[in-house]
């Protein structure tokens, strides 16, 4: 499949970090998602039921990140990939999780992963 639905630059305040002080504050995470999805049925029908509801996905992402404190951005990326594949039946997903406050001299640090349904089952 060559169709994708993307969400880029979703900023989510999160409790994240490996240091004790980081577990007492919120820091921004910036999430990029690229989800394989057959867009043709929605294009033909004009019905949201045939589309990947990106608003529902972004609401889920914010909720999941805010469920608990996190240590590593790698954990967040893996959790998001698995849950989006499971909940939204996405065949393949690319997840990028950036933490702009991680390294003072850098604009951001990030991890990017690619997962498929078979890898998360």
Number of C-alpha atoms within 10 A of each C-alpha: 9 7 11 16 17 15 15 11 14 16 16 18 15 21 20 25 20 10 9 10 9 16 16 12 13 14 19 17 26 18 24 19 27 18 27 21 20 18 16 12 13 14 12 9 11 11 10 11 10 15 17 21 12 14 10 10 16 16 10 16 19 16 12 14 20 14 10 11 16 18 16 13 20 16 11 21 24 18 16 22 24 18 16 20 21 14 10 14 14 23 17 21 24 18 23 25 26 23 22 16 14 16 10 9 7 9 11 15 14 16 14 16 14 16 18 17 16 9 9 13 8
